[in-house]
Amino acid sequence: MIYLDTSASYPVLPEVREALIAASDLCYANSAASHLLADRVSQNIESVRSVLADMIGSYSSEVVFTSGATESNNIAFKSLLLADGFPPDKNHIVTTSIEHKCVLSICGYLQRRGFSVTYLKPDSNGIISVEKVEAALQTSTAMVSVMHVNNELGTINPIAEIGELCSRRGVLFHSDAAQSFGKIPVDVDDCNCDLLSISAHKIGGPKGVGAIYIRDLRKLELEPVIHGAGQEEGLRGGTVASPLVVGFGEAAKYFPMHYHEFERTRAKDYLLGQLAEVGIAYRVNGGGDSLPNCVSLTLGETDVGSLLRDNESQICLAQGSACSSREIEASHVLTALGLSRDLAGKTLRISFPLNITLTQLDQLIEAIKKASVSNLDRRYL
Ligand SMILES: *Cc1c(COP(=O)(O)O)cnc(C)c1O
């Protein structure tokens, strides 16, 4: 199987798998209990917390484990904005029309709770500029939320500039870093982030675990999103998923190294170069800075439906994002970029695993060629 959907979920790294098995055997005690085995589990959890904190330049005490980036995003918005002490006149949110579906859905909920939300559109490259954010700020703006890397395009937003603006204007800044953490540097001080969401399974860790960074967590009055027995600073109830946390720690340690190696393979350049050489019409969605292992390709003259159908037993590909690919509607990210429904339907999000081979890339190119062949023939008639 050629797996080209790593932006949806990255295969578990071998180092993570080993750690998960060991942790399932050894970390069975409840970290909140008061005995020796619980203390050991607790130490394991705390050491992962400090690995993550070091990577993002924060204090350990500002990192809370969650079930993934969806929950982290929920906490980022709701625990602050819906807290009892939050100033009622701060009821405006600035976010973007290309966020992950979960952020759009949280903002929809907050709109029903009386907040107003501005959804910024990206420029033609798929990037959210600091100027656009600045123009949207109001005196009532409580929070700005702009994702670091877009999950469909792989494009990188200038969050350091946006964070600097928010800090200057006294507005909270949240960034969904699920697609950037472990791939490119993310530092909460460099980016002036007050809140940052990350997830394990986007970097070869297990599903069901993530984290949220909250600046000065202990000084804030926050409303839990999951009310519980006081775990995770009282913010996130429930027994901490220690084996998953340990797996997350291994992924955070090893993925950046693999990713760094991957950049040298130039898989994206090879794919695009070969497509051009065999005369396939394509357009890359999103420009400027982008991740080396993700590309959004619109194949205007290819029968993308039959490309997917004919190769479904050999190639895993995404049309738009995974969360919306089974829906009939076109990707909200692609339409925000101005693509028609038709062209959005002819768009593939190709996200490479780090061990992709030339042979596999050639197979993909061959499959695209085949699904475009009648059009190519017609052109030469
Ligand atoms: C995958 C993803 C999420 C959701 O993360 P989960 O850990 O699966 O909940 C949120 N935001 C972005 C940008 C993502 O890519």
Ligand as a Chemical Component Dictionary entry (heavy atoms), coordinates in Angstrom:
data_LIG
# 
_chem_comp.id                   LIG 
_chem_comp.type                 NON-POLYMER 
_chem_comp.pdbx_formal_charge   0 
_chem_comp.three_letter_code    LIG 
# 
loop_
_chem_comp_atom.comp_id 
_chem_comp_atom.atom_id 
_chem_comp_atom.alt_atom_id 
_chem_comp_atom.type_symbol 
_chem_comp_atom.charge 
_chem_comp_atom.model_Cartn_x 
_chem_comp_atom.model_Cartn_y 
_chem_comp_atom.model_Cartn_z 
_chem_comp_atom.pdbx_ordinal 
LIG C1 C1 C 0 -5.570 16.691 12.682 1  
LIG C2 C2 C 0 -5.794 18.108 13.031 2  
LIG C3 C3 C 0 -6.604 18.460 14.113 3  
LIG C4 C4 C 0 -7.322 17.430 14.942 4  
LIG O1 O1 O 0 -6.418 16.728 15.731 5  
LIG P1 P1 P 0 -6.877 15.440 16.569 6  
LIG O2 O2 O 0 -5.694 15.145 17.413 7  
LIG O3 O3 O 0 -7.162 14.382 15.545 8  
LIG O4 O4 O 0 -8.081 15.822 17.346 9  
LIG C5 C5 C 0 -6.763 19.798 14.400 10 
LIG N1 N1 N 0 -6.146 20.744 13.670 11 
LIG C6 C6 C 0 -5.347 20.440 12.624 12 
LIG C7 C7 C 0 -4.692 21.529 11.858 13 
LIG C8 C8 C 0 -5.147 19.115 12.267 14 
LIG O5 O5 O 0 -4.383 18.812 11.225 15 
# 
loop_
_chem_comp_bond.comp_id 
_chem_comp_bond.atom_id_1 
_chem_comp_bond.atom_id_2 
_chem_comp_bond.value_order 
_chem_comp_bond.pdbx_ordinal 
LIG C1 C2 SING 1  
LIG C2 C3 SING 2  
LIG C2 C8 DOUB 3  
LIG C3 C4 SING 4  
LIG C3 C5 DOUB 5  
LIG C4 O1 SING 6  
LIG O1 P1 SING 7  
LIG P1 O2 DOUB 8  
LIG P1 O3 SING 9  
LIG P1 O4 SING 10 
LIG C5 N1 SING 11 
LIG N1 C6 DOUB 12 
LIG C6 C7 SING 13 
LIG C6 C8 SING 14 
LIG C8 O5 SING 15 
# 
